[in-house]
Amino acid sequence: MFSFLKNLFDDNAKEIKRLQRIVDDINGLEEQIASLTDEELRNKTGEFKQLLENGRTLDDILPEAYAVVREASKRVLGMRHYDVQLIGGMVLHQGRIAEMRTGEGKTLVATLPVYLNALTGKGVHVVTVNDYLATRDSEWMGRLYRFLGLSVGLIVHGLKPEERRAAYAADITYGTNNEFGFDYLRDNMAHHPAQLVQRDLNFAIVDEVDSILIDEARTPLIISGAADKPTELYYKMAKIVPKLTRDTDYVVDEKAHTVLLTEEGVDKVEKLLGVENLYDEANMELNHYLNQSLKAYGLMHRDRDYVVRDGQVVIVDEFTGRLMFGRRYSDGLHQAIEAKEGVKIEKESQTLATITFQNYFRMYKKLAGMTGTALTEEEEFRKIYGLDVVVIPTNKPMIRKDLPDVVYKTEASKFKAVVEDVVTRYQTGQPVLVGTISIAKSELLSALLKRRGVPHQVLNAKFHDKEAEIIAQAGRFKAVTIATNMAGRGTDILLGGNPEFLARNELRKKGQTEETAPEEYKQLLDKFKKQCEEERNRVMELGGLHIIGTERHESRRIDNQLRGRAGRQGDPGSSQFYIALEDDLMRLFGSDNIAGLMERLGMEEDTPIEHGLITKSIETAQKRVESRNFSIRKHVLDYDDVMNQQREVIYQQRRQVLTGENMADTIKDIIAKVVERSIGIYCPEGVHQEEWDLAGLLEHAESLYLPNHKLEVTDFEDMGREGLKEELLEKAMEFYQRREQELGAETMREIERAILLRLVDEKWMDHLDAMDQLREGVGLRGYGNKNPLIEYKFEAFEMFNNMIANIQDDLVRYIFRVNVAPQIRQQRVMVENRYQEEGAKPVRKEQSVGRNDDCPCGSGKKYKKCCGK
């Protein structure tokens, strides 16, 4: 009775029921489609394209197209889509998020909407979290698409532009969020149409959508070039800050992620720096360096937030625990940490182009996503991306036991208990996967297990394919694996082990692969299949894979992700979280009540509390943190949206310049605006003619649009404002025509395009810098009862208009004066804030030019007398 009422009010259940009817239609076609030959099945693709051309919609052909994909998958991959996978495929086609538990086969689900939408010929992007998964999925599922006559491209790091262009031109393109985003930015910095690689953004399916659109959404993608800013001040501050006392001279607020000086601290710093007033306008720069130094000491911890490797400060990703080589904290924080650790400070950089993942993915005409955990963040998906979440039922009932959390007083007693639990289960042979939230914690746990003689694998910040291999074997008899919570996403843990991985590994030891020794691979596979099946039965009897969480993450989603590693496809399994009152989440958000309770009960350090109420209060703390994080991301987005409108205008106009044939009309229009603006400055409306500054106007005209003119003030004395405008515009247009005749129309168009692109890029970079500064300071307007966001929008609009006016002025100035000379264009050194995998070496700069060598620009002078000045 109650389940009937629940379903009556459950929108999700209604949605599943509605989609089930279409599943029945697809199942009804199965026999008919199965009777087709391979050739006939392949010809279906052409038939579908023809139907679409004749006016049918994708929804009209969906049942038959899905039936074709299912049949092709059976023949090519040996896998038949379950009914629940067909439902997932329909949800994705509708541009929504499908929440499917780990092990439900999301990779295969994507083939349905990908095939259907690729039939339009406008391109489909499948976005994954790393290069390993993009490569694996494009090869694995690519066999199915190619069998059906569609082309597949792959975008990974290190491809040449022509390879990228070919990959984007394919019907289906696999790649990572970083690659797609950086290609978009690079396309909008191109100086020639031939350099463009992406097509219009049509349809994207984002795998692990919560990781990409939420966890990574706080970090924008940035392409930057070197800027000249002094680094000595960072070292100076690194000597001063350790002399300050925490809580006396400065206070750290970990919740708000801020460090503030107290009155005593301000006095002390002023004495140490020898300045009268730290907050004087002249000391603004000092203030900036000091604030970043305080953050580096008060908030950033070595081996938690970053590690020091080979004299470099490398960020640790807080969600995956991976090392993010090549990515740097912005706004001087990275330099402050480098000074704190006493390593060489790398130069600060200037932003050339930037975009957040939120704004990049909102540009797709249709967006969909899939993950094991999205429902807890549905509000954010809906508000920011307009995506709702549909929970897809599991193929087999879920029988994993989720045990209540165990709470200890101290971290030491918690880890002691975790080790005891692992040792006990290891002795029985039950496989255990232990999730930690940082590299440091996984290494600590590893050391404790070594002391007890428990063999185990540690998984953090390694190559992704290695990661996949280790995680795939985490379900074997007696296996103990320690992993940062998110490591190895996208890889199934099979109880008893994964025979394919084992067979490949065995071949690799002999220097062979499955391609070079197919027969041997087949024999090994059969051998390991038997072995894994026996192990699987033993592990099932012991209760399946047991998951231990050593700390609750601030997001319930990441905890669910860890739990979801056990109990796939109806397997048995269990999970339990161990918590200490000293853990960050408990310390900051939830421990007061529980600590009081432990005190009242007079509990010992080693005695845990285990109660459903505890789990509830922890989840309440997590909800509070989640909503706080959402409002932070929403706040970031509100500001970035202002920037985004401007970016869209600039990029759209830039694209027109890049691909447009003739710009003469545009330039004439710009000349007219420049002339009008100059008259508005020197002969404003509503001001008497006698008060006009005609001498100033003529001087201004000479510097911009009338070089070397012979006009006198007396020529204009009796003219009205309109007459004056017409006269100056006519003279400017005559000059423009003369220039065109001198240089030739074709050369003129090329010059106009080149100058405009260069000006737009330079001014846009400066504008990005200025917007950063504005955003940093605008928060203070709140003290004057003004809304900082409204102030930011207003000023950003003013700044943008000024930038456009500056571009127009400079464009006219250059076009009217430029001389054509052969020139070797120097390549700008650009850096992307991508992160590479462990083992990838930092990029070395090309060999430098000696001061007395010939200058590489081809001038014939020595480097020190030319570009090296």
ABEGO torsion letter per residue (X at the ends): XAAAAAAAABAAAAAAAAAAAAAAAAAAAAAAAAABBAAAAAAAAAAAAAAAAAGBBAAAAAAAAAAAAAAAAAAAAGBBBBAAAAAAAAAAAAGBBBBBBBGAGAAAAAAAAAAAAAAAGAEBBBBBABAAAAAAAAAAAAAAAAAAGBBBBBBBBGBBAAAAAAAAABABBBBBAAAAAAAAAAAAABABAAABABBBBABBBBBGAAAAAAAAAABBBBBBBBBBBBAAAAAAAAAAAAABBBGAABBBBAAAGBBBBBAAAAAAAAAAAGBABAABAAAAAAAAAAAAAAAAAAABBBGAABBBBGGBBBBBBAAAGBBBBGBBBBGGAAAAAAAAAGBBBBBBBBBABBBBAAAAAAABABBBBBBABAAAAAAAAAAAAGBBBBBBBBABBBABBBBBBBBBABAAAAAAAAAAAAAAAAAAGBBBBBBBABAAAAAAAAAAAAAAGBBBBBBBGBBAAAAAAAAAAAABBGBBBBBBAABGBGBBBBBGEBAAAAAAAAAAAAGBBAAABAAAAAAAAAAAAAAAAAAAAAAAAAGEBBBBBABBBABAAAAAAAAAABGBGGBBEBBBBBBBAABAAAAAAAAAAAAAAAAAAGBBAABBBBBAAAAAAAAAAAAAAAAAAAAAAAAAAAAAAAAAAAAAAAAAAAAAAAABABAAAAAAAAAAAAAAAAAAAABBBGBBAAABBAAAAAAAAAAAABBGBABBAAAAAABBAAAAAAAAAAAAAAAAAAAAAAAEAAAAAAAAAAAAAAAAAAAAAAAAAAAAAAAAAAAAAAAAGBBAAAAAAAAAAAAAAAAAAAAAAAAAAAAAABBBBBBBBBBBBBBBABBBBBGBBBBBBBBBBBAABBBAAGAGBBAAABAAX
